[in-house]
């Protein structure tokens, strides 16, 4: 789904708190994808969060520089919308042909979104018959403030680009991370710099979408304070040694244990919430991405705490890359889930 539709050749743009990721793929979901062009450009978090004219100009210059670095020539771009700027939920409406369901959503959207309809951009996807009532259809509905979406579009199009789609980041990442052919549920976790996106996939579609406050920067701050080291050093400890008990005398693990315990409780709570609606459905695995995809031993920790098999996922699982590309991307590969998901979308 997306909040704006388009067609044609395009590239994906994911602007994070600490980096910009661009990617262009060739192929399709049936024949498979191949990596054509990409760029990963670190940025100062202050720039990403700076809404001043100077801040926006610096970010714009960085985006254009990244596009040039990647060698991308198309002007068409699909953008990710941060979870904190979108509202995504699963609702039920009377079952009917899709065109009639569309009318229902448009006429009754104010019942399903936390803002006035005239102030929002709304999109939806029909998931199928409700598991609890055969007379109702289950709908994935997503919205964002119209002012935010239009302002973001204007900023990008002022660079000479053409925005063909804006899509919530949690929805985009599911294309890259979800396994094919699963019969049970899977929880997808993307640990970012400031927050964490959580999506439960079941029967081929998102059934629960959440954003959890707190990301890697929270872990860094905790380790920095506890071990009395600089934040850049704390970050290095986390990403290099993770929760290893035999590294640094297990100090990183001890410092993070309480925070990770709370994090694991949020995952377990989400599983219980999902199962109250989808009675009998099982979450057969947790797939970690973003920074959680590279922190050593975090998967093992979460598996013990949630009692659910947990792995560090691979957002490149459906994309062919050359050995040279793979080598170059290795340090940052886990951060591309949203960008890859945007690039794998169809423009129908």
C-alpha angles and dihedrals in degrees: 000000000000139000092234127031132213144146140230141049113337146154130229124242122197114180109195132181094260105020147020119232124195125179138172122193134189126210129036142258094273099047096031134251131270127198111244106167137354145163135196115194122178115222136190108261088226090064093050091053097039111108094180121112091253092048093050091048092052091049091048091051090050092051092051090046090052091049090051091046090054092048092234112162104176115097094208114103138180115210131207118227115213114245090237089063096048138060118215125179143156114242136174127229133172110289114254141135112306095253090054092047087053090055090049092052093047094048096042102032092119088069092059107039130061096234140056111284093231089057096049143073108220132192132172143185127205109234098183140258116347113258089223102043125026090202091064135067124221115232131192105213126186132181142175134184110279091220092055094045093048094045091050091048092050092051092052095042090050084069090063093262130129116227108215098170143012114196134177109258095230090056093047094051093057091072091058099041108033116101118235119246099012116156098192131052127282128199115217118202124191111186109202134180098271105009144015127236118214126191129173112208119201130167091359099307141079111268100172127028123184140161116213118203113240133051141172093315089062090053090047092051091048094050092043092054096041097046094034093232133131116276093243089054092047090052090051091050092051096047095041104038102017114174096339110147093206096054122083087352089292091291095140091053092048092048094050100037096096094045092047091047089057090046091052090049089056090053092049091047090053091051091052091048091051092049093051088065100033098046112202094014116129129210099224098185149000119228117201124206140161111038089341086064092067109029104110116245096000090116091054090048094051092046092055093046097045099030088226123119106258130193137174103249132223114227088190093061094114097036125088113222131180120242089252092052092046092052093048093047098044098099094050105023095112091059095064101077095108095042092048092047091052090048091050094054121112121233098220 
